[in-house]
Amino acid sequence: MLTPENTVIGFIGTGVMGKSMAGHLMAAGYPLIVFSRTKEKSGELLEKGAIWVDTPKEMAEKANVIITMVGYPSDVEEIYLGENGLVNNAKSDSYLIDMTTSAPSLARRIYEAANEKGIHTIDAPVSGGDVGAQEAKLSIMVGGEELDVEAIRPLLNLLGTNIVYQGKAGAGQHTKMCNQIAIASNMIGVCEAIIYAEKAGLNPESVLKSITTGAAGSWSLSNLAPRMLNGNFEPGFYIKHFIKDMKIALDEAEQMEMKVPGLALAKSLYDQLAEMGEENSGTQALYKYWKS
């Protein structure tokens, strides 16, 4: 059992979601070591007693559980497989948990490299955005060895409410691709519905009261449509990261010889938004595509 008495947790990536997730672990009494490319993002955690390290290598030497929540597969590859990365420096029997949305093939490579050194790796991407992270209500999609997943489940229970084991290494990432594919087309529908309501002379807020509880209901409709109407385009999840996820899903679909026209359309719209300078806005800024 991983308890605060026998576990030191390292957390890499204290951004919009990672900061809240790391905070829940600290609140449960786990000693926490943090590292992020921008130290200022860890400020609140450091004030609460977290310990800062300057490199992933230093973290690997001190922690026996390390969670990563970073931006891109290239970041994941460097942090895990680089010469000064986690796999080359972690202790045997350590647990390395990547909660970044990354490529399934990379998760498998990390697993194979770590397994040779007696290190346990789990791919556990999440869904729920900033609100889910703040409220510890994330959906967590988990791949890896089932015994390893059960060993870290007490930690995952502190971060989410829907934790499902999906299969061997890479299965968590494949499941997250399913999640992103579903969201991509749904976001188009949410925006078109709101714009339609406005053009029809309806009160969009009243419209939401009707359609969020019916067959059209979705997390995006309930949580992101109100932000659109309030002009709040701050990131719960960055457009630039969503584009990255859609690119991964498109690549994986191509390898499976599968057509995904809804996903392709959504990515093309978000690419246009990024070109307009919206890459650091939240995904709800898709609303601006019609407004522009």
C-alpha positions in Angstrom: 0.0 0.0 0.0 1.2 3.5 -0.9 0.7 5.6 2.2 2.0 9.1 3.2 4.4 7.3 5.5 6.1 5.2 2.8 5.6 7.4 -0.3 7.2 10.5 -1.6 5.4 11.9 -4.6 7.1 13.8 -7.4 4.9 15.9 -9.6 6.1 17.4 -13.0 3.9 20.0 -14.6 2.0 22.3 -12.3 -0.1 24.2 -14.9 -3.8 24.8 -15.1 -4.7 21.2 -14.1 -1.5 19.9 -12.5 -1.5 22.5 -9.8 -4.9 21.4 -8.5 -4.0 17.7 -8.8 -0.8 18.1 -6.9 -2.6 20.1 -4.2 -5.0 17.2 -3.6 -2.2 14.8 -3.0 -0.6 17.3 -0.5 -3.9 17.8 1.3 -4.0 14.0 1.8 -0.7 14.2 3.6 1.7 13.0 1.0 5.1 14.6 0.9 5.4 16.4 -2.5 8.4 17.3 -4.7 7.6 19.5 -7.7 9.3 20.5 -11.0 7.9 22.6 -13.8 9.5 24.6 -16.7 8.2 27.8 -15.0 8.9 27.7 -11.3 6.3 30.5 -10.6 3.5 28.0 -11.6 4.5 26.0 -8.5 4.4 29.0 -6.2 1.2 28.1 -4.3 2.4 24.5 -3.8 5.8 25.7 -2.5 4.1 28.0 -0.1 2.2 25.0 1.3 5.3 23.0 1.8 6.2 21.3 -1.4 9.9 20.9 -2.2 11.3 22.2 -5.5 13.9 20.3 -7.6 15.8 21.6 -10.6 15.6 18.5 -12.8 13.6 15.4 -13.4 16.8 13.4 -12.6 16.9 15.0 -9.1 13.3 14.1 -8.6 13.8 10.5 -9.7 16.5 10.2 -7.1 14.2 11.4 -4.3 10.7 10.2 -5.1 9.3 6.7 -5.4 6.1 7.8 -7.2 6.3 10.4 -10.0 3.3 11.9 -11.8 3.7 13.9 -15.0 1.1 16.3 -16.4 2.9 18.2 -19.2 2.0 19.6 -22.6 3.2 17.5 -25.6 4.5 14.0 -26.4 7.9 15.6 -27.1 7.9 16.8 -23.5 6.9 13.3 -22.3 9.6 11.6 -24.3 12.3 13.9 -23.0 11.2 13.7 -19.4 11.0 9.9 -19.4 13.5 8.7 -22.0 16.1 11.4 -22.0 19.6 10.7 -20.6 18.7 12.7 -17.5 15.1 11.6 -17.5 13.0 9.5 -15.2 13.5 6.0 -16.6 17.3 6.3 -16.6 17.4 7.6 -13.0 14.4 6.3 -11.1 14.8 3.7 -8.4 13.8 0.1 -9.0 10.1 -0.5 -8.0 9.3 3.2 -8.5 5.9 4.1 -10.0 5.9 6.5 -13.0 2.4 7.8 -13.9 2.0 9.8 -17.0 -1.3 11.7 -17.0 -0.5 13.8 -20.0 -2.5 13.1 -23.2 0.2 11.6 -25.3 0.7 9.0 -28.1 -0.2 5.4 -27.3 2.9 4.2 -29.1 5.1 6.4 -26.8 3.4 5.0 -23.7 4.3 1.5 -24.9 7.9 2.5 -25.5 8.2 4.0 -22.0 6.7 0.9 -20.5 9.2 -1.4 -22.3 12.2 0.7 -21.4 11.1 1.0 -17.7 10.2 -2.6 -17.4 13.7 -3.6 -18.2 14.8 -1.7 -15.1 12.1 -3.0 -12.7 10.2 0.3 -12.8 6.4 0.4 -13.0 4.8 2.7 -15.6 1.2 3.6 -16.0 -0.4 5.8 -18.7 -3.4 7.5 -17.1 -4.7 10.5 -19.1 -7.6 12.4 -17.7 -10.7 14.3 -18.8 -12.7 16.9 -16.9 -10.7 20.1 -17.5 -9.8 22.7 -14.9 -13.1 22.2 -13.0 -12.6 18.4 -12.8 -9.1 18.9 -11.5 -10.1 21.5 -8.9 -13.0 19.4 -7.6 -11.0 16.1 -7.8 -13.7 14.7 -10.1 -11.6 13.8 -13.1 -12.3 10.8 -15.3 -9.0 8.8 -15.4 -8.3 6.3 -18.2 -5.7 3.8 -17.2 -3.3 1.6 -19.0 -0.5 -0.7 -17.7 -0.1 -3.8 -15.7 -3.3 -4.4 -13.6 -1.4 -5.1 -10.4 0.5 -1.8 -10.8 -2.7 0.1 -11.4 -4.2 -1.4 -8.2 -1.1 -0.3 -6.3 -1.6 3.3 -7.2 -5.4 3.4 -7.1 -5.4 5.1 -3.7 -3.6 8.1 -5.3 -5.9 8.1 -8.3 -8.9 8.1 -6.0 -7.7 11.5 -4.7 -7.8 13.0 -8.2 -10.9 11.5 -9.8 -14.2 9.8 -9.4 -14.3 7.7 -12.5 -11.2 5.5 -12.7 -11.3 2.7 -15.2 -8.6 0.2 -16.1 -8.5 -0.1 -19.9 -5.8 -2.7 -20.5 -2.1 -2.9 -21.1 0.4 -0.1 -21.7 -1.0 2.5 -24.2 -4.7 1.5 -23.6 -5.2 4.6 -21.4 -4.0 6.8 -24.2 -6.1 5.1 -26.8 -9.2 5.6 -24.6 -8.3 9.3 -24.3 -8.3 9.5 -28.1 -11.8 8.2 -28.1 -12.7 10.9 -25.6 -11.1 13.7 -27.7 -12.8 12.4 -30.9 -16.2 12.6 -29.1 -15.5 16.1 -27.8 -14.2 17.4 -31.1 -17.5 17.1 -33.0 -19.6 17.9 -30.0 -17.9 21.3 -29.6 -18.9 22.2 -33.2 -22.5 21.3 -32.3 -22.4 23.3 -29.1 -21.2 26.4 -30.8 -23.6 26.1 -33.7 -26.5 25.6 -31.3 -25.6 28.8 -29.4 -25.1 30.9 -32.5 -28.4 29.6 -34.0 -30.2 30.6 -30.8 -28.7 34.1 -31.0 -29.6 34.5 -34.6 -33.1 33.3 -34.0 -33.6 36.0 -31.4 -33.8 33.6 -28.5 -32.2 34.1 -25.1 -29.3 31.6 -25.2 -29.3 31.2 -21.5 -32.9 30.1 -21.5 -32.2 27.8 -24.4 -29.5 26.1 -22.4 -31.9 25.5 -19.5 -34.0 23.4 -22.0 -31.4 21.5 -24.0 -28.7 20.7 -21.3 -31.1 18.3 -19.6 -32.4 16.6 -22.7 -30.9 14.2 -25.3 -28.5 17.0 -26.4 -27.0 17.3 -23.0 -23.2 17.0 -22.6 -20.4 18.2 -20.4 -19.4 20.8 -22.9 -22.9 22.1 -23.3 -23.3 22.4 -19.5 -19.9 23.8 -18.6 -18.4 25.5 -21.7 -21.5 27.1 -23.4 -22.1 29.4 -20.3 -18.5 30.5 -20.5 -19.0 31.4 -24.2 -22.0 33.5 -23.4 -20.1 35.2 -20.6 -17.2 36.0 -22.8 -14.9 33.9 -20.7 -12.3 32.2 -23.0 -9.7 31.5 -20.3 -8.2 28.0 -20.7 -9.6 25.2 -18.8 -8.0 23.3 -21.6 -5.8 25.1 -24.1 -6.6 25.1 -27.8 -3.0 24.4 -28.6 -3.2 21.2 -26.5 -6.5 20.2 -28.1 -5.0 20.5 -31.6 -2.1 18.3 -30.4 -4.6 15.7 -29.2 -6.5 15.7 -32.4 -3.3 15.3 -34.4 -2.5 12.2 -32.4 -6.0 10.8 -32.9 -5.8 11.5 -36.6 -2.5 9.8 -36.9 -3.7 6.8 -34.9 -6.9 6.6 -37.0 -4.8 6.7 -40.2 -2.7 3.8 -39.0 -5.9 1.8 -38.5 -7.2 2.9 -41.9 -10.2 4.6 -40.4 -11.9 7.7 -41.7 -12.7 10.4 -39.0 -14.4 13.3 -40.9 -15.9 14.9 -37.8 -12.5 15.0 -36.1 -10.8 16.3 -39.3 -13.3 19.1 -39.6 -12.9 20.1 -35.9 -9.2 20.2 -36.2 -9.3 22.4 -39.3 -11.5 24.9 -37.4 -9.3 24.9 -34.4 -6.2 25.3 -36.7 -7.8 28.5 -38.1 -8.4 29.8 -34.5 -4.8 29.2 -33.7 -3.7 31.1 -36.8 -5.9 34.0 -35.4 -3.9 34.0 -32.2 -6.2 32.0 -30.0 -3.9 29.0 -29.3 -3.7 29.9 -25.6 -7.4 30.4 -25.2 -9.7 27.7 -23.9 -11.4 25.3 -26.3 -14.7 27.2 -25.8 -13.2 29.9 -27.9 -14.3 27.9 -30.9 -17.4 30.1 -30.5 -15.3 33.0 -31.9 -15.0 31.2 -35.3 -18.6 32.1 -36.0 -18.4 35.5 -34.4 -15.4 36.4 -36.6 
